[in-house]
Amino acid sequence: MKILVTGGTGHIGSQVITELVKRGASVRALVRKQEASTTLPKGVEVFLGDLLDPVAVGKALDGVEKLYLLNAVVPDELTQGLIAYDLAKKLKLKQIVYHSVFKVEEFKDVPHFAAKLAIESALREFDLPFTVIRPNYFFQNDVSLKDALLKAGIYPMPLGAPGVSAVDTRDIAEAAAIALTSDGHLGKTYNLNGPEILSGKKVASIWSGLLGKEIRYPGEDLDSFEEQMRQSAPSWSAFDIRMMFQGYLERGFVAKDGDIEILTKLLGHPPRRYEDFAKETVEAWQPAAERQLQPV
């Protein structure tokens, strides 16, 4: 069985490939740049191409039986997703595992959620076996907050009081690989949530304990958050992410009844805890953290 993974050199896709290789699957990765493929496990077949190029996608899909479809959050995400899906349908693949997002149907005003909802709709309308995974906010997004935590002493992500049931990307990768390599998952939709509700203040307190200094949670000024995001991301992306967090605050983003039990059964172990991820992250940062905490 050969499986094509899109986004195979990204944070999630690379972990999916690792999990598939562990399970003995034959893996092909569609990548945009040859140099990025050097980090892939030995034996992974590499095809160069862009998801906006139907010819390249068609060649990558030729000879595979299953597809893990992960699209980057980009303005043309919907077009990319539908090109891959339409070609998979034409080639009559045995399964698509589509990487969507939690509560996608409740966030139609968030651009990248809306794109994923449209792709889900196509999956459900036409005759091609599918499985949908719907992850929550990723723990690993917070790895990028090193300077904010260590230097500024703040946890800046506006999770608010409702909080989120954030999930570890390693659990996402395991769930995707299991759905692709074992029976009983066709037609299923899996909500991938972590085991606890994480508010902004709670996450700040976790980092405070681990770093041995006060980490403040500055609140939910979304105008300022969007403006800050624009310093390092395109304006459209900053707006998209702002709308996502606004939705978290307005509608909530916490696990539904039964979600954790279902994921635990799927994985064969409980989903990972945020505090354990944070401990691992602090250990990886330790030399820098020690420098920041030294008395002046």
Backbone torsions as a table, in degrees:
resi	resn	phi	psi	omega
1	MET	NA	123.4	178.4
2	LYS	-108.1	135.8	-176.4
3	ILE	-122.8	129.9	174.2
4	LEU	-93.0	131.5	177.3
5	VAL	-115.1	121.6	171.9
6	THR	-90.4	155.7	-176.5
7	GLY	65.4	29.7	-169.9
8	GLY	-70.4	-14.6	178.1
9	THR	-104.1	4.5	177.5
10	GLY	-84.5	-179.8	-175.7
11	HIS	-61.3	-43.9	-178.1
12	ILE	-82.9	-49.9	-175.9
13	GLY	-57.6	-39.3	179.5
14	SER	-65.2	-36.2	177.8
15	GLN	-71.8	-34.4	175.4
16	VAL	-61.9	-44.7	179.0
17	ILE	-60.0	-44.5	178.7
18	THR	-58.4	-44.2	-180.0
19	GLU	-67.4	-36.7	177.6
20	LEU	-66.3	-42.6	178.9
21	VAL	-62.4	-40.1	176.7
22	LYS	-56.6	-33.6	-176.4
23	ARG	-92.1	8.9	173.5
24	GLY	82.9	12.4	-179.4
25	ALA	-77.8	150.5	171.3
26	SER	-87.3	123.7	-169.7
27	VAL	-119.9	136.8	171.4
28	ARG	-119.5	136.6	-179.7
29	ALA	-115.8	134.2	172.6
30	LEU	-97.1	116.5	-177.2
31	VAL	-127.8	155.0	-179.7
32	ARG	-88.3	-26.2	-177.0
33	LYS	-130.8	131.2	-177.1
34	GLN	-60.1	-39.2	-176.3
35	GLU	-64.2	-29.3	179.4
36	ALA	-67.9	-24.6	-175.9
37	SER	-75.3	-9.3	-177.2
38	THR	-67.4	-16.4	-180.0
39	THR	-88.2	-4.9	-176.6
40	LEU	-76.2	152.8	178.8
41	PRO	-60.4	152.6	179.1
42	LYS	-59.8	137.6	177.3
43	GLY	95.8	-10.1	178.1
44	VAL	-76.4	127.9	179.3
45	GLU	-79.9	134.9	-175.4
46	VAL	-114.7	129.0	172.4
47	PHE	-117.4	132.2	177.4
48	LEU	-88.8	137.7	177.7
49	GLY	166.4	165.7	-179.4
50	ASP	-112.9	143.0	-179.0
51	LEU	-66.3	-13.1	174.8
52	LEU	-86.7	-1.3	-179.3
53	ASP	-107.6	100.7	-177.9
54	PRO	-59.9	-31.1	179.8
55	VAL	-66.1	-47.5	179.9
56	ALA	-64.7	-41.7	180.0
57	VAL	-65.3	-40.9	178.6
58	GLY	-60.9	-41.6	177.8
59	LYS	-64.7	-40.4	-180.0
60	ALA	-65.6	-33.8	-179.0
61	LEU	-80.6	-20.6	-177.1
62	ASP	-64.2	120.6	177.6
63	GLY	93.2	0.4	175.5
64	VAL	-102.2	159.6	-179.2
65	GLU	-106.1	-25.5	-175.9
66	LYS	-138.5	158.4	-177.7
67	LEU	-134.8	129.9	166.9
68	TYR	-99.6	112.2	-172.9
69	LEU	-104.5	108.7	176.5
70	LEU	-126.1	120.2	177.7
71	ASN	-105.8	139.7	173.6
72	ALA	-67.0	156.5	175.1
73	VAL	-78.7	96.3	-178.0
74	VAL	-136.3	163.0	-177.7
75	PRO	-59.8	-30.0	-178.5
76	ASP	-104.6	31.6	-179.1
77	GLU	-56.7	-42.1	-177.9
78	LEU	-63.0	-44.8	179.3
79	THR	-61.8	-45.2	178.5
80	GLN	-57.3	-47.9	-177.2
81	GLY	-63.3	-42.7	-177.6
82	LEU	-71.7	-33.1	174.6
83	ILE	-59.6	-49.7	-179.7
84	ALA	-62.9	-43.4	-178.5
85	TYR	-64.8	-46.3	-178.0
86	ASP	-61.8	-39.3	178.3
87	LEU	-70.2	-37.8	176.3
88	ALA	-62.7	-39.2	178.2
89	LYS	-65.5	-42.6	178.9
90	LYS	-61.3	-39.3	-178.4
91	LEU	-85.5	-2.5	176.6
92	LYS	57.0	52.7	175.8
93	LEU	-62.2	156.7	-178.2
94	LYS	-78.4	-22.5	-178.2
95	GLN	-168.8	141.9	164.7
96	ILE	-115.2	129.9	166.0
97	VAL	-103.3	113.0	-174.9
98	TYR	-101.1	129.1	179.0
99	HIS	-87.9	100.2	-179.6
100	SER	-102.0	-140.8	-179.5
101	VAL	-152.1	147.3	-178.6
102	PHE	-58.2	141.6	176.2
103	LYS	55.8	33.0	-173.4
104	VAL	-57.6	-34.4	-176.5
105	GLU	-73.8	-13.4	-179.7
106	GLU	-98.0	1.5	-175.9
107	PHE	-127.1	46.9	-176.7
108	LYS	-67.2	-13.5	179.0
109	ASP	-90.8	1.2	178.0
110	VAL	-101.6	119.4	-171.1
111	PRO	-51.0	-49.4	-175.2
112	HIS	-75.8	-23.9	171.5
113	PHE	-67.2	-43.0	-178.3
114	ALA	-61.5	-39.5	177.6
115	ALA	-62.6	-43.6	-179.4
116	LYS	-66.9	-36.9	178.0
117	LEU	-63.4	-40.0	178.9
118	ALA	-64.7	-39.7	178.8
119	ILE	-68.4	-40.8	174.7
120	GLU	-57.5	-42.2	-179.4
121	SER	-60.7	-41.0	177.8
122	ALA	-64.7	-41.4	178.9
123	LEU	-57.5	-42.0	-174.5
124	ARG	-79.0	-20.6	-174.5
125	GLU	-86.2	-31.9	-173.8
126	PHE	-109.3	165.8	-169.5
127	ASP	-89.4	78.7	173.7
128	LEU	-142.8	124.9	-177.2
129	PRO	-58.8	135.2	-176.2
130	PHE	-143.7	160.0	166.7
131	THR	-136.4	137.7	179.6
132	VAL	-113.2	130.1	170.0
133	ILE	-109.2	136.7	-176.2
134	ARG	-124.6	86.9	-178.8
135	PRO	-75.9	153.1	171.2
136	ASN	-82.5	-170.6	174.0
137	TYR	-56.6	139.9	-176.2
138	PHE	-85.6	134.9	168.9
139	PHE	-50.9	-46.4	-169.6
140	GLN	-67.6	-11.7	171.7
141	ASN	-57.1	-30.6	-173.4
142	ASP	-79.9	-7.3	174.0
143	VAL	-60.4	-30.7	-178.6
144	SER	-71.3	-5.8	-175.0
145	LEU	-93.5	18.2	-176.2
146	LYS	-53.0	-51.1	-178.0
147	ASP	-66.8	-40.3	179.5
148	ALA	-61.4	-41.2	-178.3
149	LEU	-75.9	-48.3	-173.3
150	LEU	-79.8	-36.1	-176.0
151	LYS	-96.3	-52.4	-176.5
152	ALA	-84.2	-20.4	-180.0
153	GLY	70.2	34.4	178.8
154	ILE	-131.6	152.6	168.2
155	TYR	-107.0	104.8	-165.7
156	PRO	-89.1	-7.9	-174.6
157	MET	-74.5	124.0	-172.5
158	PRO	-79.8	68.6	-178.8
159	LEU	-75.3	-22.5	176.5
160	GLY	71.8	-173.1	179.3
161	ALA	-78.3	-35.9	178.2
162	PRO	-58.8	-38.7	177.3
163	GLY	77.8	178.8	-179.5
164	VAL	-135.0	156.7	173.8
165	SER	-98.9	64.8	-175.0
166	ALA	-57.9	155.6	-172.6
167	VAL	-132.7	150.3	178.3
168	ASP	-79.5	136.3	-179.3
169	THR	-63.2	-24.9	177.6
170	ARG	-66.6	-33.6	176.0
171	ASP	-70.6	-36.3	176.7
172	ILE	-62.1	-47.3	-178.7
173	ALA	-62.3	-42.7	178.1
174	GLU	-61.7	-45.2	-178.6
175	ALA	-61.2	-42.9	179.9
176	ALA	-63.8	-44.6	-178.6
177	ALA	-65.4	-39.2	178.2
178	ILE	-64.1	-42.8	-179.8
179	ALA	-63.9	-31.1	-178.1
180	LEU	-83.3	-22.7	-170.7
181	THR	-118.0	3.0	178.4
182	SER	-135.2	166.2	-175.0
183	ASP	-86.1	162.9	171.2
184	GLY	94.0	13.1	-174.6
185	HIS	-114.2	-4.8	-178.0
186	LEU	-65.9	134.8	-179.8
187	GLY	79.8	-1.8	-177.3
188	LYS	-88.5	150.2	171.2
189	THR	-122.7	123.7	-177.2
190	TYR	-112.1	121.4	171.2
191	ASN	-81.8	122.8	-176.5
192	LEU	-106.6	101.4	-177.0
193	ASN	-125.5	153.2	173.9
194	GLY	-79.9	170.8	-169.6
195	PRO	-83.0	-1.3	-176.6
196	GLU	-142.5	157.9	176.9
197	ILE	-90.6	125.2	-175.5
198	LEU	-111.5	107.4	173.1
199	SER	-86.8	167.7	177.5
200	GLY	-59.0	-44.4	-179.1
201	LYS	-66.9	-37.6	-179.4
202	LYS	-66.1	-43.1	179.5
203	VAL	-64.7	-41.5	177.3
204	ALA	-59.3	-39.4	-179.6
205	SER	-68.5	-34.5	176.9
206	ILE	-62.8	-47.4	178.9
207	TRP	-65.3	-36.6	177.4
208	SER	-57.8	-46.9	-179.2
209	GLY	-64.6	-39.2	-177.2
210	LEU	-75.5	-34.5	-176.9
211	LEU	-91.6	-11.7	178.2
212	GLY	71.4	26.7	175.6
213	LYS	-153.1	163.1	-178.2
214	GLU	-70.7	127.4	171.3
215	ILE	-112.7	118.0	-176.6
216	ARG	-88.3	149.0	170.4
217	TYR	-106.6	112.5	-171.5
218	PRO	-78.7	-4.4	178.2
219	GLY	101.9	-158.9	-169.7
220	GLU	-124.3	58.7	172.9
221	ASP	-86.2	90.4	-172.3
222	LEU	-70.9	-26.3	175.2
223	ASP	-64.0	-46.1	178.4
224	SER	-66.5	-39.0	178.8
225	PHE	-60.3	-45.9	179.5
226	GLU	-63.7	-42.3	179.2
227	GLU	-61.0	-41.5	178.6
228	GLN	-66.0	-39.9	178.7
229	MET	-60.6	-34.8	-178.7
230	ARG	-66.4	-15.0	177.6
231	GLN	-70.7	-23.5	-175.9
232	SER	-128.9	1.6	-177.8
233	ALA	-141.6	156.6	176.0
234	PRO	-58.6	153.1	-176.5
235	SER	-59.0	-40.2	179.9
236	TRP	-62.0	-38.5	-179.1
237	SER	-68.9	-42.7	178.2
238	ALA	-59.5	-41.1	178.8
239	PHE	-66.7	-43.7	179.0
240	ASP	-57.5	-49.1	-178.9
241	ILE	-66.7	-37.3	176.4
242	ARG	-59.5	-43.7	179.7
243	MET	-65.6	-33.8	176.6
244	MET	-62.6	-50.5	179.9
245	PHE	-65.8	-34.3	176.3
246	GLN	-61.6	-40.2	175.8
247	GLY	-63.9	-39.5	176.4
248	TYR	-56.0	-44.9	-176.2
249	LEU	-69.9	-37.5	-175.1
250	GLU	-82.4	-36.4	-169.8
251	ARG	-118.8	-10.1	-178.2
252	GLY	80.1	156.2	-178.3
253	PHE	-147.0	45.9	-177.0
254	VAL	-107.6	154.9	-175.7
255	ALA	-55.7	145.9	176.2
256	LYS	-87.6	164.0	179.2
257	ASP	-55.6	128.7	176.5
258	GLY	90.2	-13.4	-176.3
259	ASP	-59.5	-45.8	-175.0
260	ILE	-68.3	-39.1	179.0
261	GLU	-63.8	-42.6	-179.9
262	ILE	-64.4	-44.0	-179.8
263	LEU	-66.9	-39.2	178.2
264	THR	-60.3	-42.2	178.0
265	LYS	-65.7	-41.5	-179.7
266	LEU	-63.1	-46.3	-176.4
267	LEU	-77.1	-30.1	-173.0
268	GLY	84.8	10.1	175.9
269	HIS	-160.6	158.3	178.5
270	PRO	-64.4	148.4	175.6
271	PRO	-62.7	149.7	-175.2
272	ARG	-66.1	153.2	-178.8
273	ARG	-95.2	147.1	-179.4
274	TYR	-61.8	-40.5	-176.8
275	GLU	-63.3	-35.3	177.3
276	ASP	-66.5	-42.2	174.7
277	PHE	-59.3	-44.6	-177.9
278	ALA	-63.6	-39.2	177.5
279	LYS	-60.9	-45.6	178.6
280	GLU	-60.4	-39.6	-178.5
281	THR	-67.5	-42.7	177.8
282	VAL	-62.3	-40.4	178.0
283	GLU	-61.4	-38.9	178.2
284	ALA	-68.2	-31.5	179.2
285	TRP	-86.5	-4.8	-161.5
286	GLN	-47.0	-47.9	179.9
287	PRO	-56.8	-43.7	178.5
288	ALA	-67.3	-39.9	-179.6
289	ALA	-62.8	-41.6	179.8
290	GLU	-62.8	-38.4	178.5
291	ARG	-64.8	-38.8	-178.1
292	GLN	-68.6	-31.9	-173.4
293	LEU	-92.6	-3.3	177.9
294	GLN	-66.2	138.2	178.6
295	PRO	-66.8	144.4	179.9
296	VAL	-81.3	NA	NA
